């Protein structure tokens, strides 16, 4: 199947970060692209500016109109499992025999024509994917990239290369949800972490680990598997691999880490070529570790220390990954996508490390009832690291409520005294006269829609 043979590409859930990158990809090749999503967001508004039609209600009549000019065999429907199967448009498309494929299947088809660099892991994959992309682009390497976030260097989640080049690379974020990453057969694979997540799919951690092991076996024989030390230990891998860590005795690691002018400065130890004097402006030691994984990847492709050093210095990060919205002496406002206990711990820990003498207030919107239920104790423990916590109601996404699983339940588990449960619609009023020093918004739901209003309000203070 040539994935570019269709005439129209219709997306169910077009506003998702991975879906929107695919929509942009087909739009680039001058295909007709259209789609549905539940709500209008900054991302869908950007798609509309790029002449990609989006609508925000389940409208079968509108769908019929969109598809009326095309034969069924000319239509490819792409959906994300985040869209419920009860969606009226999905039901119509299924009942009427349209070709329907998951996002992961389509991405898998696209990657077949390139040398694939795939980054998997419960956390760290978006930043690592974007880092690798920036390193390759800065060195003039021909590559495509499907990123799981908006790169601040390029202000997009999709970068395009020359498809006529048989040696072109594609960098992709390999999503473990619904075992999506098993559609990929990479030349280079990275696994950054395997903490339990998506237990609504996997049931338990062992099942999740089996999928990661299968993913590791899909690396091409002539390629490279690059794994973090604790991943190597947990998965008990036997395949040929390169191991990295922050500061353990592994093939790739950091040495002489210190902070200078609010930036990490360190050397990267490597079996190929040490990269000394690395400077990276991303907060948190976890991002130093992500950069080590990126260095390990690009060194297999021939990049030299000077190229790597310069590219890392110019890397601006990813939107919604410890994203500074206000940074002044009196007030700091950071936005972060953290939605797992370990991610919360990393983001809050980074804020505490950078601002040890300031009060850190966190606003957290839990994402999914199932994830909140599975990791309630871990969430409470991570949120207790804050000086003040403001909890919003759970963002349900694709799920229906689970009895007894609420933000109040989470609040009751926390030991922190300074904690509040606030309705989303009341948040701005709640913050209005509150003395703030460091504020961080956390979550993967629709909390991002509050970031700009909060920023505007705080900027007027």
Beta strands, then each sheet from edge to edge (+ up, - down):
strand 1: 8-12
strand 2: 32-36
strand 3: 53-55
strand 4: 75-79
strand 5: 99-102
strand 6: 115-120
strand 7: 143-151
strand 8: 156-159
strand 9: 169-174
strand 10: 188-191
strand 11: 224-228
strand 12: 242-244
strand 13: 253-260
strand 14: 263-269
strand 15: 275-280
strand 16: 323-327
strand 17: 332-336
strand 18: 360-367
strand 19: 388-395
strand 20: 419-421
strand 21: 438-442
sheet 1: 3+ 2+ 1+ 4+ 5+
sheet 2: 8+ 7- 9- 6- 10- 11- 12-
sheet 3: 13+ 14- 15+
sheet 4: 16+ 17- 21- 18- 19- 20-
end
